[in-house]
Amino acid sequence: MTSAPARAVIAATSVSSPRSERFDVGLADVGDDVAWDPDAAAHELRDACISNALNAAQAKGYVIGRRVVVIVGAQCIGVDPATSRYYPESPERHVKALLPGSEVTSLVLSHACASTGVAAGVAADLCRAGAADTVVVCSSSIDGSLEEDTFRDARAWAPEVRPFDQAAAGTRVYGFAGALIVQAAPTPLGDDPVITGWHARSIGGKTVSDPDEEYRVMSESARKAGRAPTLVIAHATGTKQGDQAELQAIARYAETYGLAVDVLANKGAVGHAVFAAGVASIVTAVRVLSGVPVGGSFGLREPLAAPGSIRLLAEAEGEARLDLSDRHRAALVNGFGFSGSNVALIIETEGENHD
């Protein structure tokens, strides 16, 4: 008797952000998150999220197993205390201490803002191929002169992030850390979501967003998953060219599959998480699909013109909230890197097909 093939289940998540008061708008706080410490090093916040997420997965009943892979999204890994705020040390030692009975290996993925989206896709492949029992995907970003100078040099810095908004003028970093636990399991426990498809391309040297390339990864991820979700968690950085390009790609995706699409963006709430942006977007998808109410896309107050098939979920007024889980059981998550690396993932929950 053969066992059921493994699926790539997102068993648990944990995040940390100084914008905690905005979590109920763009990244809802459901109790497994880490309080932000402005004096902490990046790796300390990231590692606290890893600990929380591993504990949460085990508390649900997932068995971590012997083979554990840690994938960190970062420009590089450092050990110099003088630069650890920006270039943190590897989390491998931390995870080994948490899981003394497991064989822990690690790798770094550096694809700019697409890094942890690609990392989640690689995690899914490792789980489905039987090459890992559990994969930890993690990253962090810290608000500081390094990120600000980089965005200013690209003329993309702004005091406020306004995704898909007519007044959008650029993006900024507030700080963010997060971790996902991707588990090789024959079936998810409860309504935990599964990564069912992903696609990435890195053409290199691109300093502007390319709607054709973005559409390509979106459509290919849908083809691999065998479904085209009607909820898109957008990359949406609040830069004029980038948001317009992504909107074109989403419009083409909706037209190709004959869909009416809801679009949600989180960077107005938590800022641009840079290498951790994929974690932030995947966690947003996980929580929306689980029924956590959201207040639309924070900062989106004057939406750009969009085709009638696209509904940009604007910032809600006052305490108004949306439960999108009654309409959506799957989400397409975008991650588009400044370097020319683009990724899209399909995340879906079990149950009735609403898409």
Buried (B, 14 or more C-beta within 10 A) or exposed (E): EEEEEBBBBBBBBBBBBBBBEBBBBBBBBBEBBBEBEEEBBBBBBBBBBBBBBBBBBBEBEBEBBEBBBBBBBBBEBBEEEEEBBBBBBBBBEBBBEBBEEBEBBBEBBBBBBBBBBBBBBBBBBBBBEEEBBBBBBBBBBBBEEBBEEBBBEBEBBBEBBBBBBEEBBBBBBBBBBBBBBBBBBEEBEEBBBBBBBBBBBBEEEBEEBBBEBBBBBBBBBBEBBEBBBBBBBBBBBBBBEBBBBBBBBBBBBBBEBEBEBBBBBBBBBBBBBBBBBBBBBBBBBBBBBBBBBBBBBBBBBEBBEBBEBBBBBBBBEEEEBBEBBEEBBBBBBBBBBBBBBBBBBBBBBEEEEBB
